[in-house]
Amino acid sequence: MVAMVVGGDCRPSSFDQFWYWVKFFMPRAEKFHMVGLAGICWALWRTRNNVCFEEKKVRSPTEVICLASSFISFWAELQSEEDKLLLEGGADILRAVVLSLHPNEAPPGDASVVLLQ
């Protein structure tokens, strides 16, 4: 999903590929690559723990990406004012594009799926 948001036609499958990939598809945001990677990894880890230990279900990958976007927005507060605005803007774009792709898989009235908005 992140590849779709940044216009990538491939996905990295290793950290070496990731660093090449972000430099190619997001060359002007180089100082934010680590924040984005940390957000994605932390969201995956938290989602994995929720599935394993709390028996929660993940109905769509959009949940993970929205969680990562929320982490990035939260961590933006730790940056300079200019960088904060750029990170928040990137997180907002990521969330908006991913939510536009969300297939609305949850049945009506099912409150167990929560997307961070």
C-alpha distances in whole Angstrom, upper triangle without the diagonal:
4,5,5,6,9,10,10,11,11,9,12,14,17,17,19,17,14,17,18,14,14,18,17,14,15,19,20,18,20,21,18,16,18,17,13,14,16,14,11,14,16,14,13,17,18,16,18,21,21,20,23,25,25,24,21,19,15,15,11,8,8,11,10,8,11,13,12,12,16,17,16,18,21,21,21,25,26,26,28,28,27,24,23,23,20,18,18,17,14,13,14,12,9,10,12,9,7,10,11,9,10,13,16,16,19,22,25,26,24,24,22,18,18,15,16,17
4,5,5,6,8,8,11,10,9,11,13,15,15,17,15,12,14,15,11,11,14,14,11,12,15,17,15,16,18,14,13,14,14,10,11,13,12,9,13,15,13,13,17,18,17,18,21,22,22,24,26,26,26,23,21,17,17,14,10,10,13,11,8,11,13,10,11,14,15,14,16,19,18,19,22,23,22,25,25,23,20,20,20,17,15,16,15,11,11,13,11,7,10,12,9,8,12,13,12,13,16,19,20,22,25,27,29,26,26,24,21,19,16,16,17
4,5,5,6,5,7,7,6,9,12,14,15,16,13,11,13,13,9,10,13,12,9,11,14,16,15,16,18,16,14,16,16,12,13,16,15,12,15,18,16,16,19,21,20,21,24,25,24,27,29,29,28,26,24,20,20,16,13,13,16,14,11,14,16,14,14,18,18,17,19,22,22,21,25,26,25,27,27,25,22,23,22,19,17,19,17,14,14,16,13,10,13,14,11,11,14,15,13,15,18,21,22,24,28,30,31,29,29,27,24,23,20,20,20
4,6,5,6,8,9,9,13,15,18,19,20,17,15,17,17,13,13,16,14,11,13,16,18,17,19,21,18,16,19,19,15,16,19,17,15,18,20,18,18,22,23,21,23,26,26,25,28,30,30,29,26,24,20,19,15,13,12,16,15,12,14,17,15,15,19,20,18,20,23,23,23,26,27,26,28,28,26,24,24,22,20,18,19,17,14,14,15,12,10,12,12,9,9,12,12,10,13,15,18,20,23,26,28,30,28,28,26,23,22,19,19,19
4,6,8,10,12,12,14,17,19,19,21,18,15,17,17,13,12,15,14,10,11,15,16,14,17,19,16,15,17,16,13,15,17,15,14,17,19,17,18,21,22,21,23,26,26,26,28,31,30,29,26,24,21,20,16,13,12,15,14,11,13,15,14,12,16,17,15,17,20,20,19,23,24,23,25,24,22,20,20,19,16,15,15,13,10,11,11,8,6,9,9,6,7,11,11,10,13,16,19,20,23,26,28,29,28,27,26,22,21,18,17,17
4,6,9,11,11,13,16,18,18,18,16,13,14,14,11,9,12,10,7,7,11,12,12,14,16,14,13,16,16,12,14,17,16,14,18,20,19,19,22,24,23,25,28,28,28,30,33,32,32,29,27,23,23,19,16,15,18,17,13,15,18,15,14,18,18,16,17,21,20,19,23,24,22,24,24,21,19,19,18,15,14,16,13,10,12,13,10,9,12,12,10,11,15,14,14,17,20,22,24,27,30,31,33,31,30,29,26,24,21,20,20
4,6,9,11,13,17,19,19,19,16,15,16,15,11,11,13,11,7,10,13,14,14,16,19,17,16,19,19,16,17,20,19,17,20,23,21,21,25,26,25,27,30,30,30,32,35,35,34,31,29,25,24,20,18,17,20,19,16,18,21,18,17,21,22,20,21,25,24,23,27,28,26,27,27,24,22,23,22,18,18,19,17,14,15,16,13,12,15,15,11,13,16,15,14,17,20,23,25,27,31,32,34,32,32,31,27,26,23,23,22
4,5,7,10,13,16,16,16,13,12,13,12,8,9,11,9,7,10,13,15,15,16,19,17,15,18,19,15,16,19,18,16,19,22,21,20,24,25,24,25,29,29,29,31,34,34,33,30,28,24,24,20,17,17,20,19,16,19,21,18,18,22,22,20,22,25,25,24,28,28,27,28,29,26,24,24,24,20,19,21,19,16,17,18,15,13,17,17,14,14,18,17,16,19,21,24,25,28,31,33,35,33,33,32,28,27,24,24,24
4,7,10,13,16,17,17,13,13,15,13,10,12,14,11,10,13,16,18,18,19,22,21,18,21,22,18,18,22,21,19,21,24,23,22,25,27,26,26,30,31,30,32,35,35,34,31,29,25,25,21,18,19,22,20,18,21,23,21,21,25,25,23,26,29,28,28,31,32,30,32,32,30,27,28,27,24,23,25,23,19,20,22,18,16,19,20,16,16,20,19,17,20,21,25,25,29,32,34,36,34,34,33,29,29,26,27,27
4,7,10,12,14,14,10,11,13,12,9,11,13,11,10,14,16,19,19,19,22,20,17,19,21,17,16,20,20,17,19,22,21,20,23,25,24,24,28,28,27,29,32,33,32,30,27,24,24,20,17,18,21,19,17,21,22,20,21,24,24,23,26,28,27,27,31,31,30,32,33,30,27,28,28,25,23,25,24,20,21,22,20,17,20,21,18,17,21,20,18,20,22,25,26,29,32,34,36,34,34,32,29,29,26,26,27
4,6,9,11,12,8,8,11,11,8,10,13,12,11,13,16,19,18,18,20,18,15,17,18,15,13,17,17,14,15,18,18,16,19,22,20,21,24,25,24,26,29,30,29,27,25,21,22,18,15,17,19,17,15,19,20,17,18,22,22,20,23,26,25,25,29,29,28,30,31,29,26,27,27,24,22,23,23,19,19,21,19,16,19,20,17,16,20,20,18,19,21,24,24,27,31,33,35,32,32,30,27,26,24,24,25
4,6,8,8,5,5,9,9,7,9,12,12,12,14,16,19,17,16,19,17,14,15,17,14,12,15,16,13,14,17,17,16,18,21,20,20,23,25,24,25,28,30,29,27,26,23,23,20,17,19,20,17,16,20,20,17,19,22,21,20,23,25,24,25,28,28,27,30,31,29,26,26,27,24,22,24,24,20,20,23,21,18,20,22,20,19,22,23,21,22,24,27,27,29,33,36,37,34,34,31,28,28,25,26,27
4,7,8,6,7,11,11,10,13,15,15,15,17,19,22,21,19,21,20,16,16,18,16,13,16,17,14,13,17,17,15,17,20,20,19,22,24,23,23,27,28,27,26,25,22,23,20,17,19,21,18,17,21,21,18,21,24,22,22,25,27,25,27,30,29,29,32,33,32,28,29,30,27,24,26,26,23,22,25,24,20,22,25,22,21,24,25,23,24,25,28,27,30,33,36,37,34,34,31,28,28,26,27,28
4,5,5,6,9,10,10,12,14,15,16,17,19,22,20,18,20,18,15,14,17,15,12,15,17,14,13,17,18,15,17,20,20,19,22,24,24,24,27,29,28,28,26,24,25,23,20,22,23,19,19,22,22,19,21,24,22,21,25,26,24,26,29,28,28,30,32,31,27,28,29,26,24,26,27,23,23,26,25,22,24,27,24,23,26,28,25,26,28,31,30,32,36,38,39,36,36,33,30,30,28,28,30
4,5,5,6,9,9,11,12,14,15,16,17,19,17,15,16,16,12,11,14,13,10,12,15,13,12,15,17,15,16,20,20,20,22,25,25,25,27,29,29,28,28,25,27,24,21,22,23,19,19,22,21,18,20,23,20,19,23,24,22,23,26,25,24,27,29,28,24,25,27,24,22,24,25,21,21,25,24,21,23,26,24,23,26,28,26,27,29,32,31,33,37,39,40,37,36,33,31,30,28,27,29
4,5,5,7,9,10,11,13,14,15,16,19,18,15,17,17,13,13,16,15,13,15,18,16,15,19,20,19,20,24,24,23,26,28,28,29,31,33,33,32,31,28,30,27,23,25,26,23,22,25,24,21,23,26,23,22,26,27,24,25,29,27,26,28,31,29,25,27,28,25,23,26,26,23,23,27,25,23,26,28,26,25,29,30,28,30,32,34,34,36,40,42,43,40,39,37,34,33,31,30,32
4,6,5,6,9,10,10,12,14,15,18,17,15,17,17,13,14,17,15,13,16,18,16,15,19,20,19,20,24,24,23,26,28,28,28,31,33,33,31,30,27,28,25,21,23,24,21,20,23,23,20,22,25,23,22,25,27,25,25,29,28,27,29,31,29,25,27,28,24,23,25,25,21,22,25,23,21,24,26,24,23,26,27,25,27,29,32,32,34,38,40,41,39,38,35,32,32,29,29,30
4,5,5,6,8,10,10,11,13,16,14,12,14,13,9,10,13,11,9,12,14,12,12,16,17,16,18,21,21,21,24,26,26,27,29,30,30,29,28,25,26,23,19,20,22,18,17,20,20,17,18,21,19,18,21,23,21,22,25,24,23,26,27,25,22,23,24,21,19,22,22,18,18,22,20,17,20,23,21,20,24,25,23,25,27,30,30,32,36,38,39,36,35,33,30,29,26,26,27
4,5,5,6,9,10,10,11,13,12,10,12,12,8,9,13,12,10,13,15,14,14,18,19,19,20,23,24,24,26,28,29,30,32,33,33,32,31,28,29,26,22,23,24,21,19,22,22,18,19,22,20,18,22,23,21,21,24,23,22,24,26,24,20,22,23,20,18,22,22,18,19,22,21,19,22,24,23,22,26,27,26,27,30,32,33,35,39,41,42,39,38,35,32,31,28,27,28
4,6,5,6,9,10,10,13,13,11,14,14,11,13,16,14,13,16,18,17,18,21,22,21,23,26,26,26,29,31,31,32,35,36,36,34,33,30,31,27,24,24,26,23,21,24,24,21,22,25,23,21,24,26,24,24,27,26,24,26,28,25,22,24,25,21,20,24,23,19,21,24,22,20,23,25,23,23,27,27,26,28,31,33,34,36,40,42,43,41,40,38,34,33,30,30,30
4,5,5,6,8,9,13,12,11,14,14,10,13,15,13,12,16,17,15,16,20,20,19,22,24,24,25,28,29,29,30,33,34,34,32,30,27,28,24,21,21,23,20,18,21,22,19,19,23,21,19,22,25,23,22,26,26,24,26,27,25,22,23,24,20,19,21,21,17,18,21,19,17,20,22,20,19,23,24,22,24,27,30,30,33,37,39,40,37,37,35,31,30,27,27,27
4,5,5,5,7,10,9,8,11,10,7,10,12,10,10,13,14,13,15,18,18,19,21,23,23,24,27,28,29,30,32,33,33,31,30,27,27,24,20,20,22,19,17,19,20,16,17,20,19,16,19,21,19,19,23,22,20,22,23,21,18,19,20,16,15,18,17,14,15,18,16,15,18,20,18,18,22,23,22,24,27,29,30,32,36,38,39,37,36,34,30,29,26,25,25
4,6,5,5,8,8,7,10,11,8,12,14,13,13,16,17,17,18,21,22,22,24,27,27,28,30,32,32,34,36,37,37,35,34,30,31,28,24,24,26,23,20,23,23,20,20,23,22,19,21,24,21,21,24,23,21,22,24,21,18,20,21,17,17,20,19,16,18,21,19,18,21,23,21,22,25,26,25,27,30,33,34,36,40,41,43,40,39,37,34,32,29,28,28
4,6,6,10,11,10,14,14,12,15,17,15,15,19,20,18,20,23,24,24,26,28,28,29,32,33,33,35,37,38,38,36,34,31,31,28,24,24,26,24,21,24,25,21,21,24,24,21,23,26,24,23,27,26,24,25,26,23,21,23,23,19,19,21,20,17,19,21,19,18,21,23,20,21,25,25,24,26,29,32,33,36,39,41,42,40,40,38,34,33,30,29,29
4,6,9,9,10,14,13,11,14,16,13,14,18,18,17,19,22,22,22,25,26,26,27,30,31,31,33,36,36,36,34,32,28,28,25,21,21,23,21,18,20,22,19,18,22,21,19,21,24,22,21,25,25,23,24,24,22,19,21,20,17,16,19,17,14,16,18,15,14,18,19,16,17,21,21,20,23,26,29,30,33,36,38,39,37,36,35,31,30,26,26,25
4,6,6,7,10,9,8,12,13,11,13,16,16,16,18,21,21,21,24,26,26,27,30,31,31,33,35,36,36,33,32,28,29,25,22,21,23,21,18,19,21,17,16,20,19,16,18,21,19,18,22,21,19,20,21,18,15,17,17,13,13,16,14,11,14,16,14,13,17,18,16,18,21,21,21,24,27,29,31,33,36,38,39,37,36,35,31,29,26,24,24
4,6,6,10,10,9,13,15,13,15,18,19,19,21,23,24,24,27,28,29,30,33,34,35,36,38,39,39,37,35,32,33,29,25,25,27,24,21,23,24,20,20,23,22,18,20,23,21,19,23,22,19,20,21,18,15,18,18,14,15,18,16,14,17,19,17,17,20,21,20,21,25,25,25,27,30,33,35,37,40,42,43,41,40,38,35,33,29,28,27
4,6,8,9,10,13,14,14,16,18,19,19,22,23,24,25,28,29,30,31,33,34,36,37,39,39,40,37,36,33,33,30,27,25,27,25,21,23,24,20,19,22,21,17,19,21,19,17,20,20,17,17,18,14,12,15,15,11,12,16,14,12,15,17,16,16,20,21,20,22,24,25,25,28,31,33,35,37,41,42,43,41,39,38,35,32,29,27,26
4,6,5,7,10,10,10,12,15,15,16,18,20,21,22,24,25,26,28,30,31,32,34,36,36,37,34,33,30,31,27,24,23,24,22,19,20,20,17,16,18,17,14,15,18,16,14,17,17,14,15,16,13,10,13,13,9,9,13,12,10,13,15,14,14,17,19,18,20,22,23,24,26,29,31,33,35,38,39,40,38,36,35,32,29,26,24,23
4,5,5,8,10,10,12,14,15,16,18,19,21,22,24,25,26,28,30,31,32,34,35,36,37,35,34,31,32,29,25,24,25,23,20,21,22,18,17,20,18,15,17,19,16,15,18,17,15,16,17,15,12,14,15,12,12,15,15,13,15,18,17,17,20,22,21,22,25,26,26,28,31,33,35,36,40,41,42,40,38,37,33,31,28,26,26
4,6,7,8,10,11,13,14,16,17,18,20,22,23,24,26,27,29,30,32,33,34,35,36,34,34,31,32,29,26,25,25,23,20,21,21,17,17,19,17,13,15,17,14,12,15,14,11,12,14,12,9,12,14,11,10,14,15,13,15,18,18,17,20,22,22,23,26,27,27,29,32,34,36,37,41,42,42,40,38,36,33,31,28,25,25
4,6,5,6,9,10,11,13,14,15,17,19,20,21,23,24,26,27,29,30,31,32,33,31,30,27,29,26,22,21,22,19,16,17,17,14,13,15,13,10,12,14,11,10,13,12,10,12,14,12,9,10,12,9,7,11,12,10,11,14,14,14,16,19,19,19,22,24,24,25,29,30,32,33,37,38,38,36,34,32,29,27,24,21,21
4,5,5,6,9,10,11,12,14,15,17,18,20,21,22,24,26,27,28,30,31,32,29,29,26,27,24,21,20,21,18,15,17,17,13,13,16,14,11,14,16,13,13,16,15,14,16,18,16,13,14,15,12,10,14,14,11,12,16,15,14,17,19,19,19,22,23,23,25,28,30,31,32,36,37,38,35,34,32,29,27,24,22,22
4,5,5,6,8,10,10,12,14,15,16,18,20,21,22,24,25,26,28,29,30,28,28,25,27,25,21,21,21,17,16,17,16,13,14,15,13,10,14,15,12,12,15,14,13,16,18,17,13,14,17,14,12,15,16,14,14,17,18,16,18,21,21,20,23,25,25,26,29,31,31,33,36,38,38,35,33,31,28,26,24,22,23
4,5,5,6,9,10,10,12,14,15,16,18,20,21,22,24,25,26,27,28,26,26,24,25,23,20,19,18,16,14,15,14,10,10,12,9,7,10,11,8,9,12,11,11,14,16,15,11,12,14,12,9,12,14,11,11,14,15,14,15,19,19,18,21,23,23,24,27,28,29,30,34,35,35,33,30,29,26,23,21,18,19
4,5,5,6,9,10,11,12,14,15,16,18,20,21,23,24,26,26,27,25,24,21,23,20,16,16,16,13,11,12,12,8,8,11,9,7,10,12,10,11,14,14,14,17,18,17,13,13,15,12,9,11,13,9,9,13,13,11,13,16,16,15,18,20,20,21,24,25,26,28,31,33,33,30,29,27,24,22,19,17,18
4,5,5,6,8,10,11,12,14,15,16,18,20,21,22,24,25,26,24,23,21,22,20,16,16,16,13,12,14,13,9,11,13,11,10,13,14,12,14,17,16,16,19,21,20,16,17,18,16,13,15,16,13,12,16,16,13,15,19,18,17,20,22,21,22,25,26,27,28,32,34,34,31,29,27,24,23,20,19,20
4,6,5,6,8,10,10,12,14,15,16,18,20,21,22,23,24,22,23,20,22,20,17,17,16,13,12,14,12,8,11,12,9,8,12,12,10,12,15,14,15,18,20,20,16,16,18,17,13,15,17,14,13,17,17,15,16,20,20,18,21,23,23,23,26,27,27,28,32,33,33,30,28,26,23,22,19,18,20
4,6,5,6,9,10,10,12,14,15,16,18,20,21,21,22,20,20,18,20,18,14,14,13,10,9,10,8,5,7,8,6,6,9,10,9,11,14,14,15,18,20,19,16,15,17,15,11,13,15,12,10,13,15,12,13,16,17,15,17,20,20,20,23,24,24,25,29,30,30,27,25,23,20,18,16,14,16
4,6,5,6,9,10,10,12,14,15,16,18,20,20,21,19,18,15,17,15,11,12,11,8,7,10,8,5,8,10,9,9,12,13,13,15,18,18,18,22,23,22,19,18,19,17,14,15,16,13,11,15,15,11,12,16,16,13,16,19,18,18,21,22,22,23,27,29,29,26,24,22,19,18,15,14,16
4,5,5,6,9,10,10,12,14,15,16,18,19,20,18,18,16,19,17,13,14,13,10,10,13,10,8,11,13,10,11,15,15,14,16,19,19,20,23,25,25,21,20,22,20,17,18,20,17,15,18,19,15,16,20,19,17,19,22,21,21,23,24,24,25,29,30,30,27,26,23,21,19,18,17,19
4,5,5,6,8,10,11,12,14,15,16,17,18,17,17,16,18,17,14,15,13,9,11,12,9,7,11,11,8,10,13,13,12,15,17,17,19,22,24,24,21,19,21,20,16,17,20,17,15,18,19,16,16,20,20,18,19,23,22,21,24,24,24,24,28,29,29,26,24,21,19,17,16,15,18
4,5,5,6,8,10,10,12,14,15,15,16,14,14,12,15,13,11,11,9,6,7,9,6,5,9,9,8,10,13,13,13,16,18,18,20,24,25,25,21,20,21,20,17,17,19,16,13,16,17,14,13,17,17,15,16,19,19,17,20,20,20,20,24,26,25,22,20,18,15,14,13,12,15
4,6,5,6,9,10,10,12,14,15,15,13,13,11,14,13,10,11,10,6,9,11,9,8,12,13,12,13,16,16,17,19,22,22,23,27,28,28,24,23,25,23,20,20,22,19,16,19,19,16,16,19,19,16,17,21,19,18,20,21,20,20,24,26,26,23,21,18,16,16,14,15,18
4,5,5,6,9,10,10,12,13,14,13,14,13,16,16,13,15,13,10,12,14,11,10,14,14,12,15,18,17,17,20,22,22,24,27,29,29,26,24,26,25,21,22,24,21,19,21,22,19,19,22,22,19,21,24,23,21,23,23,23,23,26,28,28,24,22,19,18,17,17,16,20
4,5,5,6,9,10,10,11,12,11,12,12,15,15,13,14,11,9,12,12,9,10,13,13,11,14,16,15,16,19,21,21,23,27,28,29,26,24,25,25,21,21,23,21,18,20,22,19,18,21,22,19,20,23,22,20,22,22,21,21,24,26,25,22,19,16,15,14,14,14,17
4,5,5,6,9,10,10,10,9,9,8,11,11,10,12,9,7,10,11,9,10,14,13,13,16,18,17,18,21,23,24,26,29,30,30,27,25,27,26,22,22,24,22,18,20,21,18,17,20,20,17,18,21,20,17,19,19,18,17,21,23,22,19,17,14,12,12,12,13,17
4,5,5,6,8,10,10,9,10,9,13,13,12,14,12,10,13,15,12,13,17,17,16,18,21,20,21,24,26,26,28,32,33,33,30,28,30,29,25,25,27,24,21,24,24,21,20,23,23,20,21,24,22,20,21,21,20,20,23,25,25,21,20,16,15,16,16,17,20
4,5,5,6,7,9,9,11,11,15,16,15,17,14,12,16,16,13,15,18,17,16,19,22,20,21,24,26,26,28,32,33,34,31,29,31,30,26,26,28,26,23,25,26,23,22,25,26,22,23,26,25,23,24,23,22,21,24,26,25,22,20,16,16,16,17,18,21
4,6,6,5,6,6,8,9,13,14,14,15,12,11,15,15,12,15,18,17,16,20,21,20,21,25,26,26,29,33,33,34,31,29,30,30,26,26,28,26,23,24,26,23,21,24,24,21,21,25,23,21,22,21,19,18,21,23,22,18,16,13,13,13,14,15,19
4,6,6,5,5,6,8,11,13,13,15,13,12,16,16,14,16,19,19,19,22,24,23,24,27,29,29,32,35,36,37,33,31,33,32,28,28,30,28,24,26,27,23,22,25,25,21,21,25,23,20,21,20,18,17,20,22,21,18,17,13,13,14,16,17,21
4,6,6,8,10,11,15,16,16,19,16,15,19,20,17,19,22,22,21,24,26,25,26,29,31,31,33,37,38,39,35,33,35,34,31,30,32,30,27,29,30,26,25,28,28,25,25,28,26,24,24,24,21,21,23,26,25,21,20,16,16,18,19,21,24
4,6,8,11,13,17,19,19,21,17,17,20,21,18,20,23,22,21,24,26,25,26,29,30,30,33,37,38,39,36,34,35,35,31,31,33,31,28,30,31,28,26,29,30,26,26,30,28,26,26,25,23,22,24,26,25,21,20,16,17,18,20,21,24
4,5,9,12,15,17,18,19,16,16,20,19,17,19,22,21,20,24,25,24,25,29,30,30,33,37,37,38,36,33,35,35,31,30,32,31,27,28,30,27,25,28,29,25,25,28,27,24,24,23,21,19,21,23,21,18,16,13,14,15,17,19,22
4,7,10,13,15,17,18,15,16,19,20,18,20,23,22,22,25,27,26,28,31,32,33,35,39,39,40,37,35,36,36,32,31,33,31,28,29,30,27,25,28,28,24,24,27,25,22,22,21,19,17,19,21,20,16,15,12,13,15,17,19,23
4,7,10,12,14,15,12,13,16,16,15,17,20,19,20,23,24,23,25,28,29,31,33,36,37,37,35,32,33,33,29,28,30,28,25,26,27,24,21,24,25,21,20,23,22,19,19,18,15,14,16,18,17,13,12,8,9,11,14,16,19
4,6,9,11,13,10,12,15,15,14,17,19,19,20,23,24,24,26,29,30,32,33,37,37,37,35,32,33,32,29,28,29,27,24,25,25,22,20,22,22,19,18,21,19,16,16,15,12,11,14,16,16,12,12,8,8,11,13,15,19
4,6,7,9,7,8,12,12,12,14,17,17,18,20,22,22,24,26,28,30,31,34,35,35,32,30,30,29,26,25,26,24,21,22,22,19,17,19,19,15,15,18,16,13,13,13,11,10,14,16,17,13,13,9,8,10,11,13,16
4,7,9,8,10,12,13,14,16,18,18,20,22,23,24,26,28,30,32,33,36,36,36,33,31,31,30,27,26,26,24,21,22,22,19,17,18,18,14,13,16,13,10,10,9,7,7,11,14,15,11,12,10,7,10,10,14,16
4,5,6,8,10,11,12,14,15,16,18,20,21,22,24,25,28,30,31,33,33,33,30,28,28,27,24,23,23,21,18,19,18,15,14,15,14,11,11,13,10,8,8,9,7,9,13,15,17,14,14,12,9,11,10,13,15
4,5,5,7,9,10,11,13,14,16,17,19,20,21,23,26,27,28,31,31,30,27,26,26,24,21,21,21,18,16,17,16,13,12,14,13,9,10,13,10,9,10,12,11,13,17,19,20,17,17,15,12,12,10,13,15
4,5,5,6,8,10,10,12,14,15,16,18,20,21,23,25,26,29,28,28,25,23,23,22,19,18,18,16,13,14,13,10,8,10,10,6,7,10,8,6,9,10,11,12,16,18,19,16,16,14,11,10,8,10,11
4,6,5,6,9,10,11,12,14,15,17,18,20,22,24,25,28,28,28,25,23,23,22,19,18,19,17,14,14,15,12,10,12,13,9,9,12,12,9,11,11,12,12,16,17,18,15,14,12,8,7,6,8,10
4,5,5,6,9,10,11,12,14,15,17,18,21,22,23,26,27,27,24,22,22,21,18,17,18,16,13,14,15,12,10,14,13,10,11,15,13,12,14,15,15,15,19,21,21,18,17,15,12,11,9,9,12
4,5,5,6,9,10,10,12,14,15,16,19,21,21,24,24,24,21,19,19,18,15,14,15,12,10,11,11,8,7,10,10,7,9,12,11,11,14,15,16,17,21,22,23,20,19,17,14,12,9,9,11
4,5,5,6,9,10,10,12,14,15,18,20,20,23,23,23,20,18,18,17,14,13,14,12,9,9,11,8,6,9,10,8,8,12,12,11,14,14,16,16,20,20,21,18,17,15,12,10,6,6,7
4,5,5,6,9,10,11,12,14,16,18,19,23,23,23,20,18,19,18,15,14,15,14,10,12,13,11,9,13,14,11,12,15,15,14,17,17,18,17,21,22,22,19,17,15,12,10,8,6,9
4,5,5,6,9,10,11,12,15,16,17,20,21,21,18,16,17,16,12,12,14,11,8,11,12,9,9,13,13,11,13,16,16,15,19,19,20,20,24,25,25,23,21,19,16,14,11,10,11
4,5,5,6,9,10,11,13,15,16,18,18,18,15,13,14,13,10,9,10,8,5,7,9,7,6,10,11,10,11,14,15,15,18,19,20,21,24,25,25,23,21,20,17,14,11,9,9
4,5,5,6,9,10,12,14,15,18,18,18,16,13,14,14,11,9,12,11,7,9,12,10,8,12,14,13,13,16,17,17,20,20,21,21,24,25,24,22,20,19,16,13,10,7,8
4,5,5,6,8,10,12,13,17,17,18,15,13,14,14,11,10,13,12,9,11,14,12,11,15,17,15,16,20,20,19,23,23,24,24,27,28,27,25,22,21,18,15,13,10,12
4,5,5,6,9,10,11,14,15,15,12,10,11,11,7,7,10,9,6,9,12,10,11,14,15,15,16,19,20,20,23,24,25,26,29,30,30,27,25,24,21,18,15,12,13
4,6,5,7,10,11,13,13,13,11,8,9,10,7,5,8,9,6,8,11,11,10,13,15,15,16,19,20,20,24,24,26,26,29,29,29,27,24,24,21,18,15,11,11
4,5,6,8,10,13,13,15,13,10,12,13,10,8,12,12,10,12,15,14,14,16,19,18,19,22,23,23,26,26,27,27,30,30,29,27,24,23,21,18,16,12,13
4,5,6,8,11,12,14,11,8,11,12,9,9,13,12,11,13,16,15,15,18,20,20,21,24,25,25,28,28,30,30,33,33,33,30,28,26,24,21,19,15,16
4,5,5,8,9,10,7,5,8,8,6,6,10,10,9,12,14,14,15,17,19,20,21,23,25,25,29,29,31,31,34,34,34,32,29,28,26,22,20,16,16
4,6,8,8,11,9,6,9,11,9,9,12,14,12,14,17,18,18,20,22,23,23,26,28,27,31,31,33,33,36,36,35,33,30,29,27,24,21,18,18
4,7,9,11,9,7,11,12,10,11,15,15,15,17,20,19,20,23,25,25,26,28,30,30,33,33,35,35,38,38,37,36,33,31,29,26,24,20,21
4,6,8,6,5,9,10,9,10,13,14,14,16,18,19,20,22,24,24,26,28,30,30,34,34,36,36,40,40,39,37,35,34,31,28,25,22,22
4,6,5,6,9,10,10,12,14,15,16,18,20,21,22,24,26,27,28,30,32,32,36,37,39,39,42,42,42,40,37,37,34,31,28,25,24
4,6,5,6,9,10,11,12,14,15,16,18,20,21,22,24,26,27,28,31,31,35,35,38,38,41,41,40,39,36,36,33,30,27,24,22
4,5,5,6,9,10,11,13,14,16,17,19,20,21,23,25,26,27,29,30,34,35,37,38,41,41,41,40,37,37,34,31,28,24,23
4,5,5,6,8,10,10,12,14,15,16,18,20,21,22,24,26,27,28,32,33,35,36,39,39,39,38,35,35,32,29,25,22,21
4,5,5,6,8,10,11,12,14,15,16,18,20,21,22,24,26,27,31,31,33,33,37,37,36,35,32,32,29,26,23,19,18
4,6,5,6,9,10,10,12,14,15,16,18,20,21,22,24,26,29,30,32,33,36,36,36,35,32,32,29,26,22,19,18
4,6,5,6,9,10,11,12,14,15,17,18,20,21,23,24,28,29,31,32,36,36,36,35,33,32,29,26,22,20,18
4,5,5,6,9,10,10,12,14,15,16,18,20,21,22,26,27,29,30,33,34,34,32,30,29,26,23,20,17,16
4,5,5,6,9,10,10,12,14,15,16,18,20,21,25,25,27,28,31,31,31,30,27,27,24,21,17,14,13
4,5,5,6,9,10,10,12,14,15,16,19,20,24,24,27,28,31,31,31,30,28,28,25,22,18,16,14
4,5,5,6,9,10,11,12,14,15,17,18,22,23,26,27,30,31,31,30,28,27,24,21,18,15,14
4,5,5,6,9,10,11,12,14,16,16,20,21,23,24,27,28,28,26,25,24,21,18,14,12,11
4,5,5,6,9,10,10,12,14,15,19,20,22,23,26,26,27,25,24,23,20,17,14,11,9
4,5,5,6,8,10,11,13,14,18,19,22,23,26,27,28,27,25,25,21,19,15,14,12
4,6,5,6,9,10,11,12,16,18,20,21,25,25,26,25,23,23,19,17,13,12,11
4,6,5,6,9,10,10,14,15,17,18,22,22,23,21,20,20,16,14,10,9,8
4,6,5,6,9,10,14,14,17,19,22,22,23,22,21,21,17,15,12,11,9
4,6,5,7,9,12,14,17,19,22,23,24,23,23,22,18,17,13,13,12
4,5,5,6,10,12,14,16,19,20,22,20,20,19,15,14,11,11,11
4,5,5,9,9,12,14,17,17,19,18,17,17,13,12,9,10,9
4,6,8,10,13,15,18,18,20,20,20,20,16,15,12,14,12
4,6,9,11,14,17,18,20,19,20,19,16,16,13,15,14
4,6,8,10,13,15,17,16,16,16,12,12,10,13,13
4,5,9,11,13,16,15,16,16,12,14,12,15,16
4,6,8,9,12,11,13,13,10,11,11,14,14
4,6,9,12,10,12,12,9,12,12,16,17
4,6,8,6,8,8,7,10,11,15,16
4,6,6,9,10,10,13,14,18,19
4,6,9,11,11,13,15,18,18
4,6,9,10,12,14,17,18
4,6,7,10,12,16,17
4,6,7,10,13,15
4,6,10,13,15
4,7,10,12
4,6,9
4,6
4
